[in-house]
């Protein structure tokens, strides 16, 4: 390894990279708590809460898109990451101190831009690390673990201490990541076309295999990733209100999401193993079909067991599918630029999902209708399977 205290292709490296790529977007994992706190604690409507979360995530879209073009010009990425983390912490502190709802949208927009740039930078570094399949899976593992803790603890803390408790959680996550940053290896930009180095494992070299030059497969992959995040987040951001609509008590919803997030970690762990060693198309296709079935189960949320199963199933497949989409994108270049663009597509979906859902519900739409729409949109993701299959064949021939 060039720097850092752990092997650049080890499991510890994957975890550190996962924290780096999660810190700027941790708020997504506790979106339901933030939305519910703003609606119940601050008296905002679903539309207003959707606008604030949209500002946060559209800011992330802007940040991720901008950094995607700059990746090849950021040789000292650690310094950039440290600056972005410190500025993000500052935005969270301002959010709490000002406690002014009129300033929430611009503050969260700026926070989102900083966080999106940080996540895009992290995704690019992962893409050129040689352990992308494992590291992207660790990103989901870290996010789901943090989400589980947030879902289990924050709702009660919001009731006891106020609306802005979730933002203290964001600050804590960013500080932990800042402390980890010096331990991460350098993962420099490639100075020439990537080739297998003596220190790389065969699977690491496989991660850096170049894809066919056609732009169509990557375009399809990015669009499918957008649809996947859009459909899932449209429901997830309003899952508390969805549960209440089906007459489920707040305590039951909170505990269900806590355990569902913990169980969902198994999806990320499975992807960490299979995505690193095996072809991508067939496992991704199976997971997408299971996700479709899981979304439809939300129509039966008045039965508590079905609400639990729906959250567990979609949680596992969400944690499984996203690393696959990101891994596919990362194999299209060695500098990590396509990995950063995948982060942009992901965040665009995460931003648009809650905004659409907020307007849809406020406009009189039912959650049953929203569930059906989300299922149809997620079904579009199946168009990525031929692209993944083509990439698998290209890697096998290489």
N, C-alpha and C positions, 0 to 999 in steps of 0.2 A: 504493500500500500504506500501511497505517496505521502499522506498525512492522515490525521485522525488516529484514534487509538485502537481501532478494530479493523479486521480484514475487510477490504473493500467489497468482497463478494460473499461475506458471511451473513448469517441471520441477524446479527446485531446491526449490521449496516442497513439491512432491509427495514428494520424497525425504525432506525433514526431517519432514514429517507421517508418513511411513512409519516412520521411526526411532522417533518418539514413540509410534506405535501398535504397535510391535513389542517395545520394550524390556521391558515388563511380562510378555511371554509368550514371550521368546526361548527359555526352557527347553524349550518344546514342540518346537522345531526340533532340539534335541539330546537329546530324550527317550531314543532308543535308547542313546546313550552313557551317560546317567545311569542308566538301568535296568540296562544291562550292568555298569556300574561297581559299582552297589549289589549286584547278584547275584553277580558274580565276585569283586570286590574286598572287599566287606563280608559276603559269605556269605548274603545274603538270598534267600528263595524268590521265585518269580514273584509269589505272592500278596502278600508283604511289599513288594516293589518296587512293585507295582501300588497298594498302599495309600498309599505315600509320594507317588507321582506323582498319585494321585487327590486327596490332601490339597492338593497344590500347585494343581491345576486346579480343584478344587471351591472352593478359596479364591478363585480367579479368577472363578468363577461368582458367588460372593457379592459380590465387589467390583464386578463388572460390573453385576450386578442392582441393587445399591445406588446406584451412580453414575447409572444410567439414569433413576432418578426425580429425581435432583438436578441434571441437566444444565441445566435452565432457571434454576437458582438459583446457578450458578457463573460469574459474569461475568469474574472474574480467573482464568481457567483455567491460565495459565502458572505462577502461583504455586502452585496446587494440584498441577500436574504436577511442579514442582521438589521439592516436599515429598514426593510419592509416590516419586519416583526416589531421593531420599536415604534414605528409610526402607527401600526395597527393597534398596539397597546394604548397609544396616546388617543386614538379615536374612541376606543372603548371607555377610557377614563373620562373623556369629554362627554360622551353619551350619558354617563352616570351623573357627573357633576352638574351639567346643565339642566338635566331632567326636564327638558322642554320638548314637547311633542312636535312643535312646529319645526324644530331643528333636526328631528330624527331622520327625516328623509335625506337631507344633504349630508349629514354625518355618516349615515349608514352607506350612502353612495360612495363616499370617499373611502370608508373602511373596506367596502367591497372591492374597489379598484386596487387597493393595496393588497388585500387578501388574494384576489384573483391573480395578480402579478406573482405573488409568492407561490401559489399553488402551480401556476404555469411553469415557473422556474423549477419547482420541485419535480414536476412531471418530466420536464426535459432532462434533468439530471438523472432521474430514474431510467429514462429511455436509453441513455448512453452508459448506464452502470454495468450492463452485462447480466443483471439479475432482475430485469424488468417484470417478468411474469410473477416472481415471488414478491417483489417490492410493491407492485400495484395491489396485490392481494393483501399485503400488510397494511396498505393505506386503508382499505376497507375494514380490516380487523381493528385498527386503531380507532377509526371513526365509529364503528359499531360499539366498541367497548366504551368509548367516551359518550356515545349517544345513550347507551344503556344506563350509565351512571347518571347522566343528566336527566333522563326520563324518570329514573327512580327517586332522585333526591330533589331536583329543582322545583317541581310543582308545589311541594309542601313548603319549601323555603321561600317561594314567591308569595304564598299566602301569608307567611309569617313576617317576611322582611320587605316585601314590596316588588314592584314591577321590574326593577332593573337588576335583580339577582342573576338572571342568565348572562348578563354582560360581565359580571365578576367571574363566571365560569370561563368565558372567552379569554379574559386576561390571564387567568391561571394557565390555560392551555398554551397560550403564546409564550409565557415566561418559561414553562417547561421546555418548549421547543428551542428557545433562545439558549438555554443552558446546554442542550444537546448539540447545538450547531458545531462547536469546535471538535466534537468527536467524529464528525462525518468526514469521510475521505474526500479528496479533491474532485475526482471524476472530471478531468479536464476535457475541453473540446478536442475532438479528433483533428490531428494535423494533416491526415491523409485518409483515404478510404479505409474503413475498418477491416482489420484482419484479425484472425485468432492469435492472441498473444500467448506466450508460454505459460503465463500464470492463469489464463482463463480456463474454466471448465468447458467441456463440450456444450453444455446447456447454455452457458454464458455466451459462447460464440454464436449459438443458435439464435439467441435473443437479438443479435445485431445483424442477422441476415437481411439483406435488402430485398424489398418486395418488387414486383413488377413495376415498370416505370409509369404505367397508365395511371392517370389521376382518378379514374372511375372507382376503383375499389376503395381508395381512401375516402373519397367523397361519400360513397354509400355508407362506409363505416361510421364516419362522423355524423351523418344524418340519422343513422340508426341509434347512435349513442344519444343524440339530442332527443329523439322520440322516447327512448327508454327513460331518460331522466325526467322529461316532461311529464310522462304518464304517471310515474311513481310519485313524484313530488307533488303533483296536483292533488293527490289523495293524502299523502303523508303530512303535508303542511297543515291540513285541516282535520287530522285524524281524531283529535279530541272532540271537535264540534260534530264530526260524523258519528262518533260513538254516542254523544249526548242525544243526537237526533234519533238514534235507535234505542233510547232510554237506558243507556249504560251509565253507571255512576262513575264519577271522576276517578275515584280511587282504583276501581277495576281497570279503567282505561290506562292509567299510569302504570300499574303493575304489569298489565299485559304488554305494554310497550317496552318496559324494562326487561322482562324475560325474553320477549321476542328479539330484542337487540342482542342480548347475550347469546341466544341460540343462533342468531344469524351469523355470528362469528364463525360458525362451522362452515358456512358458505365461502367465506374469505379464505379459511384454512384449506379447504378443498381446492379452491382455485390456485392457491400458492403452490400446491403439489402438481396438479394436472396441467395448469397453464405453463409451467416451466418445462415439462417433459413430453407432453403429448400434443397431437393436433388440436386445433381450436374449434373447428366448425361443428362437429357432432355434439360435444358437451354444451356449447353455446346454444345450439338449436333446441336441445332437450330442456335446458334451463329456461329458455324463453317461453316454450310451450307450458311449462309448469307455472311460470309467472302469470300467464294469461288465466290459467285456472284459479290461481290464488287471488287475483284481482276480482274475479267474478264471485268468489266466496264472500266478499264484503257485502254483497247484496243480501246475505243472510245474517247480517250483524246483530239482528234482534235476538239471535241465539248466541249466547255468550261463547260457547265452544267454537262456533264458526268464526266469530270475531278473532278469537285466539289463533285458530288455525290459519286464517287469512293473513294475519300479521306475521306469523312465524314463517309461512311458506314464502311470502313475498320478501320478507327480510332476508332469508337464506339465499334466494335467487338473485336479489338485488346485490348482495355482497359477492355473489359468484360471477354475475354477468359483467358488471362494470370493469373488473380487472381484465376480463377477456377482451372487451372492446378497446381498452387502453393498451393492452399488449399488442393487439392487431395493429393499432395505429403506430405504436412505437417501432414496429419493424419496417417502416417505410423510409427511415433515414437514420444515420448513425449519430448525428449531432443532437437529436432529441427534439427537433422542430415540430415534427408531426405529433409527437407526444404532447407538446405544448398546445398544439391546435386541438388535440383531443380534449385537453382540459378546457379549452374555450367552448367546444361543442357541448361538453358535459354541463358547464355552468350556465350556458344559454338555456338548456333544457330545465335546469334547476330553477332558473329565474322565471321563465315563462309559465311553468306549471302552476305555481301558487297564484300568480297574477291572473291567469285564465280562470282558475278555480274560484278565486275571490270574486271576480266579476260575475261568474256564472251563478254562484250561490246567491250573491246579493241581488242579482237580476231575476231571481225566482226559480232558478233551476234546483232540482232535488239532488240529494247525494246519490240516489239510485241512478239517475241519469248521468251524473258525473262519473260514477264507477264504470258505466257502459262505455262512455266516451273515452275514458282512460284506457280501457281494455282494447278498444279499436285502435287507438293511437299506438299502443304498445305492440299490437300485432304487426304494425309496419316494420318493426325492428327485424323481422324475419328476412327482410331483403338483404341483410348483412351476411347471411349464411353462405351464399355463393361466393362472396368476396373473401370470406374467411377460408372457404374450401380451396379457392384459387391460391391463396397465400400458403396454405398447408402443402399443396402440390408443388409450389415453387420452392419451398424449403426442403421438401423431400428430394427434389431433383438436384438442389444445390448440395 
